[in-house]
Amino acid sequence: MLTREQLAERGRQAEAAWTEFVGPALESSRAEYMAALTKLAANEPWRSDKIVKLSIAMRVIDKIEEQMKLAMANGAEAAKQIDRARQIAELPEAKRKWLQFT
């Protein structure tokens, strides 16, 4: 099990990788596969084996994107929790005890 700090760091790393490398590569691949699938469906609709393979490749791209976005979302949530805990720790003791009632 990862700590909040580790989750936040993984989220930051995932976001940096997504922005710089992974996102553009997946979008490019998705566009290429879609173009190939469209061309294949128009020119060789009887080649269902090729259509299935291209569809599976597109599903793999979607799953990779889903996992990356999940890591980024988990990291963002962990960062919020860390920030909230820091804010609570900075409160005076008298105010902190009121948080137990909310």
C-alpha positions, 0 to 999 in steps of 0.5 A, a space after each residue: 500500500 502506498 502512502 499519500 506522499 507516494 501516491 501524490 508523487 506518482 500522480 505528478 510523475 504520471 501527469 508529467 509523462 502524460 503531458 510530454 510523452 504518453 498522451 501525444 503518442 497515444 493520440 497519434 496511435 489512436 488516429 492512425 489505427 482509426 484511419 486504418 480501420 476506416 480504410 479497411 472497413 471501406 475497402 475490405 469489409 470481409 477481412 474481419 480478422 484485421 478489423 478485430 485486431 485493429 479494434 483490440 489495439 484501440 481498446 489497449 490504447 484506451 486502457 492505457 489512457 484509463 490507467 494513466 488518468 487514474 494514477 493522475 487522479 489518485 495523485 491529485 486526491 492524495 495531494 489534496 489530503 496532504 494539503 488539508 492535513 497540513 492546514 489542520 496541523 497549522 491550526 491552533 489546538 483550540 480550533 483543531 478540537 472543533 474539527 472533531 465535531 464537523 
